[in-house]
Structures are given as structure tokens and as C-alpha cells.
Amino acid sequence: ITTACTKRPFKNSSTYFTYFPTWNNVRITTEATLNTVPNDTLNFMPAGPLYDPQYGALVKTVTDPKVYLLLNEKKYWITDEEVFNTLKYQWTWIEDIDQRLLNKYTTAEEITDKTTHPQYTLIKYTNNAKVYRLEPAIFKALGFRDDRIVTVSDTEVYTDGDVLDTVE
């Protein structure tokens, strides 16, 4: 039963367990009583506050069209459709979640730049199986400057070198 006194169904047990840890929270009622409660226009329950969307999830609540990228316990609002599409996120990746779950994440900066992904994003290049995580801490620890990066065409190819570690 929603705060608007309408009913939404749990369509599967896995969604139920994103709200409640056991079946002990189920209350038995009659069909007649249940029929007195109107159906909600949203005919499903989004993932609840116990759900773990895992690293790099794209989420939104059912009451707000804002889409967020979840990274390192932070939520990054992707400000518009063009940014979303240009950064090559997929619309099918978006998960509907309960507002209480979204509230568990700290608000981070908005994603407005169409040329780079946020720090800590997992990326890979076309026709390459290797996955990379954008790591600012390693970059800074090695003394690199982010204002001196040369942008090259993807046709300019180099072989991979050794993995960079932090400087002791």
C-alpha cells in the first residue's frame, strides 16, 4: 500500500526482499478488503531500500525522471538526454528504485560534460576486452598534471605498458 493509499503488486519475491528481510512482514487479508484499495497507476514495485544496485548502476525513482549514476556511495545526476547518449549509456540499464534507496547515496557533482566520464567510471574501448577504471588518486599520486593531457585520435595506437601503481 502506497502513501497515496493505493496498492502496487510485488511481481516477484526478489523485489519483495528489497523491502523486507523475511516473509514475516506479510499480512493476510481478505479479497474483499483488498478490493477496497484502488490500484496504483504504477503497476509494479521498484527496487526497495534493501536492494544493492551494485557499482556503476544507472537509477531513477518512479516519481522523478532524473537519472543518476551510482559510483563509490555517491550519486551523480546526468543532467540531460544528450549528455546521457553522448557518454554512451544505455537506456535499458536504468533501474527503477525507491526514493529511500537513492537517499542512501551522497550527492556528488552533476554530469554535464559530454567529453569525459566521471572519475571511477568503468570504461573499455571498442574491440578491446580490457576494462579500465578512471582513477584520479593514482594519477595525482604519480605527480601527473590533468592540464597537460594530449588528446589523440583512436587511429593512433600504442601497445599497453605496465600497470601503474601508487608511489610509496
DSSP file with accessible surface (Angstrom, degrees, kcal/mol):
  #  RESIDUE AA STRUCTURE BP1 BP2  ACC     N-H-->O    O-->H-N    N-H-->O    O-->H-N    TCO  KAPPA ALPHA  PHI   PSI    X-CA   Y-CA   Z-CA
    1    1 A I              0   0  136      0, 0.0     6,-0.2     0, 0.0     2,-0.1   0.000 360.0 360.0 360.0 130.3    0.0    0.0    0.0
    2    2 A T    >   -     0   0   26      4,-3.2     3,-1.8     1,-0.1     4,-0.0  -0.291 360.0-101.2 -85.4 174.0    1.5    3.4   -1.0
    3    3 A T  T 3  S+     0   0  153      1,-0.3    -1,-0.1     2,-0.1     0, 0.0   0.725 124.8  59.7 -66.9 -19.4    1.4    6.7    0.8
    4    4 A A  T 3  S-     0   0   73      2,-0.1    -1,-0.3     0, 0.0     3,-0.1   0.272 120.7-110.9 -89.2  10.2   -1.4    7.7   -1.5
    5    5 A C  S <  S+     0   0   89     -3,-1.8     2,-0.3     1,-0.2    -2,-0.1   0.886  78.8 123.6  60.5  41.5   -3.5    4.7   -0.2
    6    6 A T        -     0   0   22     31,-0.1    -4,-3.2    -4,-0.0     2,-0.4  -0.819  58.2-118.6-118.8 166.5   -3.3    2.8   -3.5
    7    7 A K  B     -a   39   0A  34     31,-2.4    33,-2.9    -2,-0.3    27,-0.0  -0.880  22.1-174.2-114.1 141.7   -1.9   -0.7   -4.0
    8    8 A R        -     0   0   54     -2,-0.4     2,-0.2    31,-0.2    35,-0.1  -0.995  24.4-125.2-126.0 138.9    1.0   -1.9   -6.1
    9    9 A P        -     0   0   51      0, 0.0     2,-0.7     0, 0.0    36,-0.6  -0.523   7.8-132.2 -85.7 146.3    1.9   -5.6   -6.6
   10   10 A F        -     0   0   75     -2,-0.2     3,-0.1    34,-0.2    34,-0.1  -0.892  21.3-163.9 -84.5 117.4    5.2   -7.2   -5.9
   11   11 A K        +     0   0  131     -2,-0.7     2,-0.3    34,-0.2    -1,-0.1   0.600  67.1  12.3 -85.1 -10.8    5.6   -9.2   -9.1
   12   12 A N  S  > S-     0   0   77      1,-0.1     4,-1.6    -3,-0.0     3,-0.3  -0.984  74.1-112.6-158.7 161.7    8.3  -11.4   -7.7
   13   13 A S  H  > S+     0   0   65     -2,-0.3     4,-2.4     1,-0.2     5,-0.2   0.824 110.3  64.2 -69.1 -29.8    9.9  -12.4   -4.5
   14   14 A S  H  4 S+     0   0   79      1,-0.2     4,-0.3     2,-0.2    -1,-0.2   0.901 105.4  45.9 -64.2 -35.5   13.3  -10.9   -5.3
   15   15 A T  H >4 S+     0   0   28     -3,-0.3     3,-1.7     1,-0.2    33,-0.4   0.920 108.9  55.9 -70.2 -41.3   11.6   -7.4   -5.4
   16   16 A Y  H >X S+     0   0   12     -4,-1.6     3,-2.1     1,-0.3     4,-1.9   0.928 103.4  55.1 -53.9 -44.4    9.8   -8.2   -2.1
   17   17 A F  T 3< S+     0   0   74     -4,-2.4    -1,-0.3     1,-0.3    -2,-0.2   0.540  93.2  69.0 -75.3  -1.2   13.1   -8.9   -0.4
   18   18 A T  T <4 S+     0   0   14     -3,-1.7    32,-3.4    -4,-0.3    33,-0.6   0.522 113.2  31.6 -86.2  -4.9   14.4   -5.5   -1.4
   19   19 A Y  T <4 S+     0   0   26     -3,-2.1    -2,-0.2     1,-0.3    -3,-0.1   0.663 127.0  30.9-112.7 -37.1   11.9   -4.1    1.1
   20   20 A F     <  -     0   0   65     -4,-1.9    -1,-0.3     1,-0.1    28,-0.0  -0.982  60.4-145.0-131.7 141.8   11.6   -6.8    3.8
   21   21 A P  S    S+     0   0  101      0, 0.0     2,-0.3     0, 0.0    -1,-0.1   0.723  83.6  15.7 -79.7 -19.5   14.2   -9.3    5.1
   22   22 A T  S >  S-     0   0   58     -6,-0.1     3,-0.9     1,-0.0     4,-0.0  -0.914  78.4-106.0-143.7 172.2   11.7  -12.1    5.7
   23   23 A W  G >  S+     0   0  143     -2,-0.3     3,-2.1     1,-0.2    -1,-0.0   0.568  98.6  92.7 -75.9  -7.9    8.2  -13.3    4.8
   24   24 A N  G 3  S+     0   0  146      1,-0.3    -1,-0.2     3,-0.0     0, 0.0   0.670  74.1  65.9 -62.4 -15.4    7.2  -12.3    8.4
   25   25 A N  G <  S+     0   0   77     -3,-0.9     2,-0.3     2,-0.1    -1,-0.3   0.522  76.3 108.0 -84.9  -4.7    6.1   -8.9    7.2
   26   26 A V    <   -     0   0   73     -3,-2.1     2,-0.5    -4,-0.0    -3,-0.0  -0.565  56.0-156.5 -75.8 132.9    3.3  -10.2    5.1
   27   27 A R        -     0   0  226     -2,-0.3     2,-0.3     0, 0.0    -2,-0.1  -0.942  11.6-133.8-110.4 133.4   -0.2   -9.5    6.4
   28   28 A I        +     0   0  158     -2,-0.5     2,-0.3     0, 0.0    -2,-0.0  -0.652  34.0 163.3 -85.8 135.9   -3.1  -11.7    5.4
   29   29 A T        -     0   0   75     -2,-0.3     2,-0.2     3,-0.0     3,-0.0  -0.897  37.3 -95.1-141.5 173.2   -6.3  -10.0    4.4
   30   30 A T     >  -     0   0   81     -2,-0.3     4,-2.4     1,-0.1     5,-0.2  -0.556  28.7-119.8 -89.5 159.0   -9.5  -10.9    2.5
   31   31 A E  H  > S+     0   0  148      1,-0.2     4,-2.6     2,-0.2     5,-0.2   0.891 114.8  56.8 -62.7 -37.3  -10.0  -10.3   -1.1
   32   32 A A  H  > S+     0   0   70      2,-0.2     4,-0.6     1,-0.2    -1,-0.2   0.920 109.2  44.6 -61.4 -45.0  -13.0   -8.1   -0.3
   33   33 A T  H >4 S+     0   0   74      1,-0.2     3,-1.2     2,-0.2     4,-0.4   0.933 113.2  50.8 -65.1 -44.4  -10.8   -5.8    1.9
   34   34 A L  H >< S+     0   0   75     -4,-2.4     3,-1.6     1,-0.3    -2,-0.2   0.892 104.4  58.3 -61.7 -37.3   -8.0   -5.8   -0.7
   35   35 A N  H 3< S+     0   0  101     -4,-2.6    -1,-0.3     1,-0.3    -2,-0.2   0.669  93.9  66.7 -68.9 -16.1  -10.5   -4.8   -3.4
   36   36 A T  T << S+     0   0  108     -3,-1.2    -1,-0.3    -4,-0.6    -2,-0.2   0.674  87.7  79.3 -77.3 -14.5  -11.5   -1.7   -1.4
   37   37 A V  S <  S-     0   0   32     -3,-1.6   -31,-0.1    -4,-0.4   -30,-0.1  -0.821  87.1-126.2 -95.2 123.4   -8.0   -0.3   -2.1
   38   38 A P        -     0   0   79      0, 0.0   -31,-2.4     0, 0.0     2,-0.2  -0.317  26.3-103.8 -68.6 151.2   -7.6    1.2   -5.6
   39   39 A N  B     -a    7   0A 117    -33,-0.2     2,-0.2    -4,-0.1   -31,-0.2  -0.477  34.2-119.2 -69.3 142.7   -4.8    0.1   -7.9
   40   40 A D        -     0   0   24    -33,-2.9    -1,-0.1     2,-0.2   -35,-0.0  -0.539  17.7-123.0 -77.3 149.5   -1.9    2.4   -8.2
   41   41 A T  S    S+     0   0  148     -2,-0.2     2,-0.8     1,-0.1    -1,-0.1   0.819 103.6  72.8 -65.1 -28.0   -1.3    3.7  -11.7
   42   42 A L  S    S-     0   0   38      1,-0.1     2,-0.2     2,-0.0    -2,-0.2  -0.791  75.5-161.0 -86.1 112.7    2.3    2.3  -11.4
   43   43 A N        +     0   0   88     -2,-0.8     2,-0.3   -35,-0.1    -1,-0.1  -0.070  62.9  47.0 -92.9  35.9    1.6   -1.4  -11.7
   44   44 A F  S    S-     0   0   62     -2,-0.2   -34,-0.2   -34,-0.1    -2,-0.0  -0.980  78.1-112.3-161.5 164.0    4.9   -2.6  -10.1
   45   45 A M        -     0   0   33    -36,-0.6   -34,-0.2    -2,-0.3     3,-0.1  -0.886  30.6-136.5-101.6 130.2    7.2   -2.0   -7.1
   46   46 A P        -     0   0    4      0, 0.0    51,-0.3     0, 0.0   -28,-0.1  -0.301  46.9 -68.9 -72.9 170.4   10.6   -0.5   -7.8
   47   47 A A  B     -b   97   0B  16     49,-2.3    51,-3.0     1,-0.1    54,-0.2  -0.387  63.2-133.5 -61.6 136.2   13.6   -2.0   -6.1
   48   48 A G    >   -     0   0    0    -33,-0.4     3,-1.9    49,-0.2   -29,-0.2  -0.137  27.2 -82.2 -91.3-174.8   13.5   -1.1   -2.4
   49   49 A P  T 3  S+     0   0   19      0, 0.0   -30,-0.2     0, 0.0    -2,-0.1   0.664 124.0  57.2 -66.0 -15.6   15.8    0.2    0.2
   50   50 A L  T 3  S+     0   0   96    -32,-3.4   -31,-0.2     2,-0.1     2,-0.1   0.509  83.7 111.3 -90.4  -3.9   17.5   -3.2    0.9
   51   51 A Y    <   -     0   0   69     -3,-1.9     3,-0.1   -33,-0.6   -33,-0.0  -0.422  60.0-147.4 -72.0 141.6   18.4   -3.6   -2.8
   52   52 A D        -     0   0  104     -2,-0.1    -1,-0.1     1,-0.1     3,-0.1  -0.900  11.3-173.1-108.1 101.3   22.1   -3.4   -3.8
   53   53 A P        -     0   0    7      0, 0.0    -1,-0.1     0, 0.0     5,-0.1   0.611  35.4-138.6 -72.2  -9.1   22.3   -1.9   -7.2
   54   54 A Q    >   -     0   0  140      2,-0.1     3,-1.3     3,-0.1    16,-0.1   0.248  38.4 -34.9  67.6 167.2   26.0   -2.6   -7.4
   55   55 A Y  T 3  S+     0   0   83      1,-0.2    16,-0.2    -3,-0.1    -3,-0.0  -0.219 124.7  11.4 -62.5 132.6   28.8   -0.4   -8.7
   56   56 A G  T 3  S+     0   0   31     14,-2.0    -1,-0.2     1,-0.2    15,-0.2   0.640  84.5 161.5  80.1  16.8   28.1    1.8  -11.7
   57   57 A A    <   -     0   0    8     -3,-1.3    13,-2.7    13,-0.4     2,-0.5  -0.345  35.1-140.1 -70.6 148.8   24.3    1.4  -11.7
   58   58 A L  E     +Dc  69  94B   4     35,-0.6    37,-2.4    11,-0.2     2,-0.3  -0.959  35.8 169.2-105.8 124.0   22.0    3.9  -13.5
   59   59 A V  E     +Dc  68  95B   0      9,-2.6     9,-3.1    -2,-0.5     2,-0.3  -0.914  21.2 176.9-136.8 160.8   18.9    4.5  -11.4
   60   60 A K  E     - c   0  96B  51     35,-2.0    37,-2.6    -2,-0.3     2,-0.2  -0.963  30.1-115.4-153.4 158.7   15.9    6.7  -11.1
   61   61 A T  E >   - c   0  97B   4      3,-0.5     3,-0.8     5,-0.4    37,-0.2  -0.577  27.5-118.3 -91.0 163.9   12.9    6.9   -8.8
   62   62 A V  T 3  S+     0   0   40     35,-0.6    -1,-0.1     1,-0.2    36,-0.1   0.610 113.0  50.3 -78.0  -9.5    9.4    6.3  -10.2
   63   63 A T  T 3  S+     0   0  113      1,-0.2    -1,-0.2     2,-0.0     0, 0.0   0.402 111.2  46.9-106.7   0.8    8.3    9.8   -9.1
   64   64 A D    <   -     0   0   56     -3,-0.8    -3,-0.5     2,-0.1    -1,-0.2  -0.985  64.6-147.9-145.5 130.1   11.2   11.8  -10.7
   65   65 A P        +     0   0  110      0, 0.0     2,-0.1     0, 0.0    -1,-0.1   0.570  60.5 121.4 -77.3  -4.8   12.7   11.4  -14.2
   66   66 A K        -     0   0   73      1,-0.1     2,-0.4    11,-0.0    -5,-0.4  -0.356  53.4-148.4 -61.6 132.7   16.3   12.4  -13.1
   67   67 A V  E     - E   0  78B  14     11,-0.6    11,-2.7    -7,-0.1     2,-0.4  -0.880  13.6-164.0-105.4 133.5   18.7    9.6  -13.9
   68   68 A Y  E     -DE  59  77B  27     -9,-3.1    -9,-2.6    -2,-0.4     2,-0.5  -0.910  16.2-142.2-119.0 145.7   21.7    9.0  -11.6
   69   69 A L  E     -DE  58  76B   4      7,-2.7     7,-2.5    -2,-0.4     2,-0.6  -0.906  21.6-145.2-100.3 127.8   25.0    7.2  -12.0
   70   70 A L  E     + E   0  75B   3    -13,-2.7   -14,-2.0    -2,-0.5   -13,-0.4  -0.876  30.2 158.2-101.3 117.7   26.0    5.4   -8.7
   71   71 A L  E >   - E   0  74B   3      3,-2.1     3,-1.6    -2,-0.6    50,-0.1  -0.989  65.1 -14.5-139.3 128.5   29.7    5.3   -8.0
   72   72 A N  T 3  S-     0   0   61     -2,-0.4     3,-0.1     1,-0.3    -1,-0.1   0.895 126.4 -50.3  49.9  51.5   31.5    4.8   -4.7
   73   73 A E  T 3  S+     0   0  132      1,-0.2    33,-2.1    32,-0.1     2,-0.3   0.681 118.8 109.9  63.1  18.2   28.5    5.6   -2.5
   74   74 A K  E <   -Ef  71 106B  90     -3,-1.6    -3,-2.1    31,-0.2     2,-0.5  -0.916  60.2-141.0-121.7 152.9   27.8    8.8   -4.4
   75   75 A K  E     -Ef  70 107B  20     31,-2.8    33,-2.6    -2,-0.3     2,-0.5  -0.953  11.8-164.6-115.2 129.9   25.0    9.7   -6.9
   76   76 A Y  E     -E   69   0B   7     -7,-2.5    -7,-2.7    -2,-0.5     2,-0.5  -0.964  16.0-138.1-114.7 118.6   25.8   11.7  -10.0
   77   77 A W  E     -E   68   0B  61     -2,-0.5    34,-3.5    31,-0.4     2,-0.8  -0.629   7.9-143.1 -79.0 124.6   22.8   13.3  -11.8
   78   78 A I  E     -Eg  67 111B   8    -11,-2.7   -11,-0.6    -2,-0.5    34,-0.1  -0.813  17.9-152.0 -86.6 109.8   23.1   13.0  -15.6
   79   79 A T        +     0   0   32     32,-1.9     2,-0.3    -2,-0.8    -1,-0.1   0.689  58.4   3.7 -69.2 -26.5   21.6   16.4  -16.5
   80   80 A D     >  -     0   0   75     31,-0.3     4,-2.3     1,-0.1     5,-0.1  -0.988  68.4-104.4-157.5 167.3   20.2   15.7  -19.9
   81   81 A E  H  > S+     0   0  127     -2,-0.3     4,-2.9     1,-0.2     5,-0.2   0.855 115.4  55.4 -61.0 -38.8   19.4   13.2  -22.6
   82   82 A E  H  > S+     0   0  111      2,-0.2     4,-2.8     1,-0.2     5,-0.2   0.920 109.4  46.5 -64.8 -42.5   22.2   14.5  -24.9
   83   83 A V  H  > S+     0   0    1      2,-0.2     4,-2.3     1,-0.2    -2,-0.2   0.946 113.1  50.8 -61.5 -47.5   24.9   14.0  -22.2
   84   84 A F  H  <>S+     0   0    3     -4,-2.3     5,-2.0     1,-0.2    -2,-0.2   0.939 115.9  40.4 -55.4 -51.0   23.4   10.5  -21.4
   85   85 A N  H ><5S+     0   0   69     -4,-2.9     3,-1.5     1,-0.2    -1,-0.2   0.901 113.1  53.1 -69.1 -41.6   23.5    9.5  -25.1
   86   86 A T  H 3<5S+     0   0   68     -4,-2.8    -1,-0.2     1,-0.3    -2,-0.2   0.870 106.5  53.0 -64.4 -36.0   26.9   11.1  -25.9
   87   87 A L  T 3<5S-     0   0    6     -4,-2.3    -1,-0.3    -5,-0.2    -2,-0.2   0.413 116.4-119.8 -80.3   3.5   28.6    9.3  -23.0
   88   88 A K  T < 5 +     0   0  161     -3,-1.5    -3,-0.2     1,-0.2     2,-0.2   0.758  55.4 157.2  66.6  31.4   27.1    6.0  -24.4
   89   89 A Y      < -     0   0   19     -5,-2.0     2,-0.4     1,-0.0    -1,-0.2  -0.522  39.6-124.5 -76.0 155.9   25.0    5.0  -21.5
   90   90 A Q    >   -     0   0   93     -2,-0.2     3,-1.8     1,-0.1     4,-0.3  -0.887   0.9-141.9-107.9 133.7   22.1    2.6  -22.4
   91   91 A W  G >  S+     0   0  121     -2,-0.4     3,-1.4     1,-0.3    -1,-0.1   0.827 102.3  62.5 -62.0 -30.3   18.5    3.4  -21.6
   92   92 A T  G 3  S+     0   0  128      1,-0.3    -1,-0.3    -3,-0.0    -3,-0.0   0.626  91.6  67.5 -71.7 -12.1   17.9   -0.2  -20.8
   93   93 A W  G <  S+     0   0  140     -3,-1.8   -35,-0.6     2,-0.1     2,-0.3   0.621  75.1 107.9 -79.8 -13.6   20.5    0.0  -18.0
   94   94 A I  E <   - c   0  58B  36     -3,-1.4     2,-0.4    -4,-0.3   -35,-0.2  -0.499  54.5-160.4 -74.1 129.2   18.2    2.3  -15.9
   95   95 A E  E     - c   0  59B  57    -37,-2.4   -35,-2.0    -2,-0.3     2,-0.4  -0.898  16.0-128.3-109.5 136.2   16.7    0.7  -12.9
   96   96 A D  E     + c   0  60B  53     -2,-0.4   -49,-2.3   -37,-0.2     2,-0.3  -0.716  37.7 177.2 -80.6 129.2   13.6    2.0  -11.0
   97   97 A I  E     -bc  47  61B   0    -37,-2.6   -35,-0.6    -2,-0.4   -49,-0.2  -0.908  33.4 -97.7-132.6 161.6   14.3    2.3   -7.3
   98   98 A D    >>  -     0   0   28    -51,-3.0     4,-1.6    -2,-0.3     3,-1.0  -0.487  34.4-120.3 -73.5 145.2   12.6    3.5   -4.2
   99   99 A Q  H 3> S+     0   0   78      1,-0.3     4,-2.4     2,-0.2     5,-0.2   0.851 111.8  62.4 -56.9 -35.2   13.5    7.1   -3.0
  100  100 A R  H 34 S+     0   0  137      1,-0.2     4,-0.5     2,-0.2    -1,-0.3   0.862 102.9  49.9 -63.0 -32.4   14.8    5.7    0.3
  101  101 A L  H X4 S+     0   0    3     -3,-1.0     3,-1.4   -54,-0.2     4,-0.3   0.939 110.2  49.1 -69.7 -45.8   17.5    3.7   -1.6
  102  102 A L  H >< S+     0   0    3     -4,-1.6     3,-1.8     1,-0.3    -2,-0.2   0.885 103.3  62.4 -60.9 -35.9   18.5    6.8   -3.5
  103  103 A N  T 3< S+     0   0   96     -4,-2.4    -1,-0.3     1,-0.3    -2,-0.2   0.692  89.0  70.3 -64.9 -17.1   18.7    8.8   -0.3
  104  104 A K  T <  S+     0   0  118     -3,-1.4     2,-0.4    -4,-0.5    -1,-0.3   0.669  88.0  80.3 -72.6 -15.8   21.5    6.5    1.0
  105  105 A Y  S <  S-     0   0   27     -3,-1.8     2,-0.2    -4,-0.3   -31,-0.2  -0.749  83.6-121.6 -98.4 139.9   23.9    8.0   -1.6
  106  106 A T  E     -f   74   0B  90    -33,-2.1   -31,-2.8    -2,-0.4     2,-0.4  -0.564  33.1-110.4 -74.7 138.2   25.7   11.2   -1.1
  107  107 A T  E     -f   75   0B 104     -2,-0.2     2,-0.2   -33,-0.2   -31,-0.2  -0.558  41.7-177.9 -72.9 127.0   25.0   13.8   -3.8
  108  108 A A        -     0   0   18    -33,-2.6   -31,-0.4    -2,-0.4    -1,-0.0  -0.477  39.5 -55.4-110.4-172.9   28.1   14.4   -6.0
  109  109 A E        -     0   0  113     -2,-0.2    -1,-0.3   -33,-0.1   -32,-0.2  -0.170  60.9-101.4 -64.6 159.0   28.6   16.8   -8.9
  110  110 A E        -     0   0  110    -34,-0.2     2,-0.9    -3,-0.1     3,-0.2  -0.504  27.3-121.8 -78.3 148.7   26.3   16.8  -11.9
  111  111 A I  B     +g   78   0B  10    -34,-3.5   -32,-1.9    -2,-0.2   -31,-0.3  -0.845  57.2 137.3 -93.2 105.9   27.3   15.1  -15.1
  112  112 A T        +     0   0   85     -2,-0.9     2,-0.4   -34,-0.1    -1,-0.2   0.515  38.8  97.8-120.9 -18.3   27.2   17.9  -17.7
  113  113 A D        -     0   0   72     -3,-0.2     3,-0.2     1,-0.1   -26,-0.0  -0.640  48.9-169.0 -82.7 125.4   30.4   17.2  -19.7
  114  114 A K  S    S+     0   0   81     -2,-0.4    -1,-0.1     1,-0.2     3,-0.1   0.437  80.6  61.1 -91.0   0.5   29.9   15.2  -22.8
  115  115 A T  S    S+     0   0  113      1,-0.2     2,-0.3   -28,-0.0    -1,-0.2   0.652 106.2  31.0-103.9 -17.9   33.6   14.7  -23.4
  116  116 A T  S    S-     0   0   80     -3,-0.2    -1,-0.2     3,-0.0    -3,-0.1  -0.987  70.2-126.3-141.4 152.2   34.7   12.8  -20.3
  117  117 A H        -     0   0   59     -2,-0.3     3,-0.1     1,-0.1     4,-0.1  -0.589  43.6 -89.1 -89.8 157.6   33.2   10.3  -17.9
  118  118 A P    >   -     0   0   15      0, 0.0     3,-1.6     0, 0.0    16,-0.2  -0.214  54.7 -84.3 -63.0 155.2   33.2   10.9  -14.1
  119  119 A Q  T 3  S+     0   0   99      1,-0.2    16,-0.2    -3,-0.1     3,-0.1  -0.288 115.9  28.1 -57.2 145.3   36.1    9.7  -12.1
  120  120 A Y  T 3  S+     0   0   54     14,-3.1    -1,-0.2     1,-0.3     2,-0.2   0.443  85.9 142.2  78.1   4.8   35.9    6.0  -11.0
  121  121 A T    <   -     0   0   10     -3,-1.6    13,-2.2    13,-0.1     2,-0.5  -0.505  52.8-125.2 -71.9 143.1   33.8    5.1  -14.1
  122  122 A L  E     +H  133   0C  94     11,-0.2     2,-0.3    -2,-0.2    11,-0.2  -0.795  40.2 171.3 -86.8 129.8   34.5    1.7  -15.7
  123  123 A I  E     -H  132   0C  36      9,-3.2     9,-3.4    -2,-0.5     2,-0.3  -0.911  17.4-175.6-134.7 162.0   35.3    2.1  -19.4
  124  124 A K        -     0   0  118     -2,-0.3     2,-0.3     7,-0.2     7,-0.1  -0.969  25.0-117.1-150.3 160.1   36.5    0.0  -22.3
  125  125 A Y    >   -     0   0  146      5,-0.5     3,-1.5    -2,-0.3     5,-0.1  -0.698  41.3 -87.1 -99.4 154.5   37.4    0.7  -25.8
  126  126 A T  T 3  S+     0   0  124     -2,-0.3    -1,-0.1     1,-0.3     3,-0.1  -0.273 113.4  10.5 -56.3 138.7   35.7   -0.7  -28.9
  127  127 A N  T 3  S+     0   0  163      1,-0.1     2,-0.4    -3,-0.1    -1,-0.3   0.774 108.5 102.3  60.6  28.6   37.2   -4.1  -30.0
  128  128 A N    <   -     0   0   54     -3,-1.5    -3,-0.2     2,-0.1    -1,-0.1  -0.965  57.0-159.1-141.6 124.8   39.2   -4.4  -26.8
  129  129 A A        +     0   0   91     -2,-0.4     2,-0.1    -5,-0.1    -1,-0.1   0.645  59.6 109.7 -79.5 -13.5   38.1   -6.6  -23.9
  130  130 A K        -     0   0  102     -5,-0.1    -5,-0.5     1,-0.0     2,-0.4  -0.389  56.5-151.5 -68.3 139.2   40.2   -4.8  -21.2
  131  131 A V        -     0   0   92     -7,-0.1     2,-0.3    -2,-0.1    -7,-0.2  -0.920  11.1-165.8-112.6 136.5   38.2   -2.8  -18.7
  132  132 A Y  E     -H  123   0C  78     -9,-3.4    -9,-3.2    -2,-0.4     2,-0.5  -0.905  12.7-146.9-121.5 148.9   39.6    0.3  -17.1
  133  133 A R  E     -H  122   0C  97     -2,-0.3     2,-0.6   -11,-0.2   -11,-0.2  -0.974  26.6-122.4-114.1 127.5   38.5    2.3  -14.0
  134  134 A L        -     0   0   59    -13,-2.2   -14,-3.1    -2,-0.5   -13,-0.1  -0.575  35.4-172.8 -72.2 112.3   39.2    6.1  -14.2
  135  135 A E     >  +     0   0   67     -2,-0.6     4,-1.6   -16,-0.2     5,-0.1  -0.863  21.1 176.4-116.9 101.2   41.4    6.7  -11.1
  136  136 A P  H  > S+     0   0   20      0, 0.0     4,-2.9     0, 0.0     5,-0.3   0.855  80.6  61.3 -71.7 -31.3   42.3   10.2  -10.1
  137  137 A A  H  > S+     0   0   55      2,-0.2     4,-2.7     1,-0.2     5,-0.2   0.930 107.6  42.9 -63.5 -44.9   44.1    9.2   -6.9
  138  138 A I  H  > S+     0   0   43      2,-0.2     4,-1.9     1,-0.2     6,-0.2   0.939 113.6  53.2 -64.4 -44.2   46.7    7.2   -8.8
  139  139 A F  H  <>S+     0   0   61     -4,-1.6     5,-1.9     1,-0.2    -2,-0.2   0.942 115.1  39.3 -56.1 -50.6   47.0    9.9  -11.4
  140  140 A K  H ><5S+     0   0  114     -4,-2.9     3,-1.8     1,-0.2    -1,-0.2   0.891 111.3  58.0 -70.0 -39.6   47.7   12.6   -8.8
  141  141 A A  H 3<5S+     0   0   51     -4,-2.7    -1,-0.2     1,-0.3    -2,-0.2   0.830 103.6  53.7 -61.6 -30.2   49.9   10.3   -6.6
  142  142 A L  T 3<5S-     0   0   44     -4,-1.9    -1,-0.3    -5,-0.2    -2,-0.2   0.468 119.3-112.9 -83.6  -0.7   52.2    9.8   -9.6
  143  143 A G  T < 5 +     0   0   61     -3,-1.8    -3,-0.2     1,-0.2     2,-0.1   0.660  62.0 154.3  82.0  16.1   52.5   13.5  -10.0
  144  144 A F      < -     0   0   97     -5,-1.9     2,-0.5    -6,-0.2    -1,-0.2  -0.461  38.7-133.4 -76.9 151.7   50.7   13.8  -13.3
  145  145 A R    >   -     0   0  134     -2,-0.1     3,-1.2     3,-0.1    -1,-0.0  -0.908   3.4-153.7-106.0 129.7   49.0   17.1  -14.3
  146  146 A D  T 3  S+     0   0   99     -2,-0.5     3,-0.4     1,-0.2    -1,-0.1   0.570  93.4  64.1 -80.4  -4.4   45.5   16.9  -15.7
  147  147 A D  T 3  S+     0   0   85      1,-0.2    -1,-0.2    -3,-0.0    -3,-0.0   0.334  97.2  58.2 -96.2   8.9   46.0   20.1  -17.6
  148  148 A R  S <  S+     0   0  160     -3,-1.2     2,-0.5     2,-0.1    -1,-0.2  -0.197  71.0 130.4-129.5  42.3   48.7   18.6  -19.8
  149  149 A I        -     0   0  104     -3,-0.4     2,-0.5     2,-0.0    -3,-0.0  -0.861  48.4-142.3-102.3 126.7   47.0   15.6  -21.4
  150  150 A V        -     0   0  122     -2,-0.5     2,-0.5     1,-0.0    -2,-0.1  -0.742  11.0-143.0 -88.4 128.4   47.3   15.3  -25.2
  151  151 A T        -     0   0  137     -2,-0.5     2,-0.3     0, 0.0    -2,-0.0  -0.818  24.1-174.5 -92.6 127.5   44.1   14.1  -26.9
  152  152 A V        -     0   0   68     -2,-0.5     2,-0.1     4,-0.1     0, 0.0  -0.823  28.9 -98.5-121.1 159.8   44.8   11.7  -29.8
  153  153 A S    >   -     0   0   62     -2,-0.3     3,-1.8     1,-0.1    -1,-0.0  -0.404  33.1-118.1 -69.8 151.8   42.7   10.1  -32.5
  154  154 A D  T 3  S+     0   0  148      1,-0.3    -1,-0.1    -2,-0.1    -2,-0.0   0.606 113.4  68.3 -70.6  -5.9   41.7    6.5  -31.9
  155  155 A T  T 3  S+     0   0  115      1,-0.1     2,-0.9     2,-0.1    -1,-0.3   0.652  79.3  85.6 -84.0 -13.6   43.7    5.6  -35.0
  156  156 A E  S <  S-     0   0   87     -3,-1.8     2,-0.4     2,-0.0    -4,-0.1  -0.773  72.1-171.9 -87.1 104.8   46.9    6.5  -33.1
  157  157 A V        +     0   0  121     -2,-0.9     2,-0.3     0, 0.0    -2,-0.1  -0.829  16.1 179.7-112.5 138.6   47.6    3.1  -31.4
  158  158 A Y        -     0   0  163     -2,-0.4     2,-0.2     3,-0.0     3,-0.1  -0.935  32.5-108.7-127.9 153.9   50.1    2.2  -28.8
  159  159 A T        -     0   0  137     -2,-0.3     2,-0.1     1,-0.1     0, 0.0  -0.515  45.1 -97.0 -79.3 151.7   50.8   -1.1  -27.0
  160  160 A D        -     0   0   84     -2,-0.2    -1,-0.1     1,-0.1     2,-0.1  -0.450  41.1-157.8 -68.4 140.7   49.8   -1.4  -23.4
  161  161 A G        -     0   0   67      1,-0.2    -1,-0.1    -2,-0.1     3,-0.1  -0.169  38.8 -49.5-100.0-162.1   52.6   -0.8  -20.9
  162  162 A D        -     0   0  156      1,-0.1    -1,-0.2    -2,-0.1     2,-0.2  -0.348  64.8 -96.8 -70.2 153.8   53.0   -1.8  -17.3
  163  163 A V        -     0   0  127     -3,-0.1     2,-0.4     1,-0.1    -1,-0.1  -0.505  40.9-122.8 -70.3 134.8   50.2   -1.2  -14.8
  164  164 A L        -     0   0  106     -2,-0.2     2,-0.3    -3,-0.1    -1,-0.1  -0.660  29.6-170.4 -82.5 134.5   50.7    2.0  -12.8
  165  165 A D        -     0   0  120     -2,-0.4     3,-0.0     1,-0.1     2,-0.0  -0.770  33.0 -85.4-114.7 166.6   50.8    1.7   -9.0
  166  166 A T        -     0   0   69     -2,-0.3     2,-0.4     1,-0.1    -1,-0.1  -0.331  45.6-109.7 -69.0 153.4   50.9    4.4   -6.4
  167  167 A V              0   0   94    -29,-0.2    -1,-0.1     1,-0.1   -25,-0.0  -0.674 360.0 360.0 -84.2 132.1   54.2    5.8   -5.4
  168  168 A E              0   0  213     -2,-0.4    -1,-0.1    -3,-0.0    -3,-0.0  -0.513 360.0 360.0 -80.0 360.0   55.4    4.8   -1.9
